[in-house]
Amino acid sequence: MIYTDLEPAQRKIYTHMRDRYRAELLRMIESEGMNDARMKILEGLLRLRQICIHPRPVEPSYRGESAKFRDALRDARNLARRRA
């Protein structure tokens, strides 16, 4: 597991997407009930998790960094050097 803080631009996208899904889910639960909202809940969790890794799959116009992605690449390179 890699724990790291999100980059500021990454945090902005995460917060926007979280708030968007939250509002949509609250409307959905109120109008259709919890059972019908289950897949949307899972979709929202998936998107937020993807953003934490790297926002580009969710937001193709994103050009900023991803702290977790950067750290994972660094760790992989270090591991490869130790094995070489």
Secondary structure as UniProt FT lines:
FT   HELIX           8..32
FT   HELIX           34..53
FT   TURN            56..58
FT   TURN            60..61
FT   HELIX           67..83
//
